[in-house]
Amino acid sequence: MHCIEFFAGVSRIASKFAEKYASQAFDTDRSPSHDLTQPYGILLGLWSIWNLQAGGLAHFGLVCKSYCWINSGTHKRSIAFPMGRSSLEYVKDGTNLALSTAPFHAIL
């Protein structure tokens, strides 16, 4: 495996890699088994990471509006308040996705 794109959405990165290399787009829109908040999704994600070749690309596309500075007035994330405004569903989703990818970053 040369490329794994987590939270792929339309999988632009994985699809470009797939033109020449083995790649995988990992997203719940593609398969319910890709849910990284569930044990089976974490195991499948870890299996994918373990099969990534040395020098391969692992891309994690989190919920952009939950972290980008231009939306900081709404999500309220900061160094002092990293969880942000958790009453907003997209902020909660962004936090859960970021936390569920921590084991993957530790392996890489």
C-alpha atoms as a printed R data frame, in Angstrom:
    type eleno elety resid chain resno       x      y       z
1   ATOM     1    CA   MET     A     1   0.000  0.000   0.000
2   ATOM     2    CA   HIS     A     2   1.401  3.372  -1.005
3   ATOM     3    CA   CYS     A     3  -1.377  5.740   0.104
4   ATOM     4    CA   ILE     A     4  -4.195  5.703   2.647
5   ATOM     5    CA   GLU     A     5  -6.594  8.624   2.736
6   ATOM     6    CA   PHE     A     6  -8.621  8.648   5.957
7   ATOM     7    CA   PHE     A     7 -11.890 10.649   5.981
8   ATOM     8    CA   ALA     A     8 -11.547 10.637   2.210
9   ATOM     9    CA   GLY     A     9 -14.862 12.117   1.149
10  ATOM    10    CA   VAL     A    10 -14.478 12.258  -2.642
11  ATOM    11    CA   SER     A    11 -11.009 10.663  -2.293
12  ATOM    12    CA   ARG     A    12  -9.046 12.992  -4.541
13  ATOM    13    CA   ILE     A    13  -5.695 12.047  -3.027
14  ATOM    14    CA   ALA     A    14  -6.245  8.282  -3.081
15  ATOM    15    CA   SER     A    15  -7.691  8.377  -6.604
16  ATOM    16    CA   LYS     A    16  -4.639 10.243  -7.949
17  ATOM    17    CA   PHE     A    17  -2.304  7.745  -6.277
18  ATOM    18    CA   ALA     A    18  -4.393  4.869  -7.654
19  ATOM    19    CA   GLU     A    19  -3.393  5.866 -11.184
20  ATOM    20    CA   LYS     A    20   0.098  4.429 -10.504
21  ATOM    21    CA   TYR     A    21   0.191  2.975  -6.985
22  ATOM    22    CA   ALA     A    22  -1.841  0.879  -4.565
23  ATOM    23    CA   SER     A    23  -4.056  3.174  -2.510
24  ATOM    24    CA   GLN     A    24  -7.063  3.096  -0.212
25  ATOM    25    CA   ALA     A    25  -9.778  5.650   0.480
26  ATOM    26    CA   PHE     A    26 -11.056  5.168   4.038
27  ATOM    27    CA   ASP     A    27 -14.422  6.842   4.769
28  ATOM    28    CA   THR     A    28 -17.797  5.880   6.267
29  ATOM    29    CA   ASP     A    29 -19.426  7.123   3.043
30  ATOM    30    CA   ARG     A    30 -17.654  4.227   1.314
31  ATOM    31    CA   SER     A    31 -18.246  1.556   3.957
32  ATOM    32    CA   PRO     A    32 -19.730  1.448   7.472
33  ATOM    33    CA   SER     A    33 -16.724 -0.700   8.455
34  ATOM    34    CA   HIS     A    34 -14.560  2.432   8.114
35  ATOM    35    CA   ASP     A    35 -16.069  4.016  11.241
36  ATOM    36    CA   LEU     A    36 -13.060  4.899  13.406
37  ATOM    37    CA   THR     A    37 -15.261  5.426  16.455
38  ATOM    38    CA   GLN     A    38 -16.038  1.687  16.508
39  ATOM    39    CA   PRO     A    39 -13.678 -1.180  17.426
40  ATOM    40    CA   TYR     A    40 -13.962 -2.840  13.983
41  ATOM    41    CA   GLY     A    41 -13.144  0.464  12.257
42  ATOM    42    CA   ILE     A    42 -10.098  1.018  14.456
43  ATOM    43    CA   LEU     A    43  -8.848 -2.521  13.738
44  ATOM    44    CA   LEU     A    44  -9.339 -2.099   9.998
45  ATOM    45    CA   GLY     A    45  -7.605  1.284  10.109
46  ATOM    46    CA   LEU     A    46  -4.671 -0.145  12.053
47  ATOM    47    CA   TRP     A    47  -4.420 -3.052   9.596
48  ATOM    48    CA   SER     A    48  -4.285 -0.521   6.751
49  ATOM    49    CA   ILE     A    49  -1.555  1.511   8.488
50  ATOM    50    CA   TRP     A    50   0.489 -1.650   9.124
51  ATOM    51    CA   ASN     A    51   0.276 -2.436   5.396
52  ATOM    52    CA   LEU     A    52   1.482  1.022   4.378
53  ATOM    53    CA   GLN     A    53   4.904  0.820   2.760
54  ATOM    54    CA   ALA     A    54   7.834  2.765   4.198
55  ATOM    55    CA   GLY     A    55   7.720  6.232   2.662
56  ATOM    56    CA   GLY     A    56   4.003  5.866   1.868
57  ATOM    57    CA   LEU     A    57   1.437  8.609   2.508
58  ATOM    58    CA   ALA     A    58  -1.196  8.545   5.236
59  ATOM    59    CA   HIS     A    59  -3.528 11.539   4.988
60  ATOM    60    CA   PHE     A    60  -6.092 12.426   7.660
61  ATOM    61    CA   GLY     A    61  -8.709 14.942   6.480
62  ATOM    62    CA   LEU     A    62 -10.601 16.040   9.585
63  ATOM    63    CA   VAL     A    63 -13.714 18.238   9.639
64  ATOM    64    CA   CYS     A    64 -12.198 21.467   8.326
65  ATOM    65    CA   LYS     A    65 -14.737 23.894   9.761
66  ATOM    66    CA   SER     A    66 -14.126 22.407  13.197
67  ATOM    67    CA   TYR     A    67 -10.476 23.515  13.211
68  ATOM    68    CA   CYS     A    68  -9.791 26.287  10.671
69  ATOM    69    CA   TRP     A    69  -8.971 29.751  11.968
70  ATOM    70    CA   ILE     A    70 -11.528 31.512   9.790
71  ATOM    71    CA   ASN     A    71 -14.321 29.735  11.703
72  ATOM    72    CA   SER     A    72 -12.731 30.189  15.141
73  ATOM    73    CA   GLY     A    73 -15.374 32.717  16.153
74  ATOM    74    CA   THR     A    74 -17.929 29.919  15.960
75  ATOM    75    CA   HIS     A    75 -16.052 26.776  17.023
76  ATOM    76    CA   LYS     A    76 -14.155 28.664  19.795
77  ATOM    77    CA   ARG     A    77 -11.137 26.324  19.748
78  ATOM    78    CA   SER     A    78  -7.906 27.781  21.096
79  ATOM    79    CA   ILE     A    79  -4.785 26.668  22.919
80  ATOM    80    CA   ALA     A    80  -6.503 27.471  26.206
81  ATOM    81    CA   PHE     A    81  -9.793 25.824  25.148
82  ATOM    82    CA   PRO     A    82  -8.915 22.976  22.712
83  ATOM    83    CA   MET     A    83 -12.288 21.227  22.935
84  ATOM    84    CA   GLY     A    84 -14.027 24.333  21.643
85  ATOM    85    CA   ARG     A    85 -17.759 24.797  21.621
86  ATOM    86    CA   SER     A    86 -18.746 21.151  22.036
87  ATOM    87    CA   SER     A    87 -22.447 21.972  21.950
88  ATOM    88    CA   LEU     A    88 -22.060 22.227  18.153
89  ATOM    89    CA   GLU     A    89 -22.373 18.862  16.420
90  ATOM    90    CA   TYR     A    90 -19.561 19.475  13.906
91  ATOM    91    CA   VAL     A    91 -17.170 20.498  16.695
92  ATOM    92    CA   LYS     A    92 -18.033 17.325  18.594
93  ATOM    93    CA   ASP     A    93 -17.518 15.273  15.403
94  ATOM    94    CA   GLY     A    94 -14.146 16.919  14.747
95  ATOM    95    CA   THR     A    95 -12.985 16.204  18.288
96  ATOM    96    CA   ASN     A    96 -14.108 12.553  18.135
97  ATOM    97    CA   LEU     A    97 -12.375 12.009  14.798
98  ATOM    98    CA   ALA     A    98  -9.157 13.632  16.008
99  ATOM    99    CA   LEU     A    99  -9.158 11.502  19.164
100 ATOM   100    CA   SER     A   100  -9.880  8.307  17.252
101 ATOM   101    CA   THR     A   101  -6.861  8.863  14.975
102 ATOM   102    CA   ALA     A   102  -4.384  9.212  17.854
103 ATOM   103    CA   PRO     A   103  -3.353  5.506  17.769
104 ATOM   104    CA   PHE     A   104  -2.634  5.809  14.043
105 ATOM   105    CA   HIS     A   105  -0.357  8.801  14.530
106 ATOM   106    CA   ALA     A   106   1.506  6.935  17.266
107 ATOM   107    CA   ILE     A   107   2.243  4.061  14.863
108 ATOM   108    CA   LEU     A   108   3.341  6.298  12.010
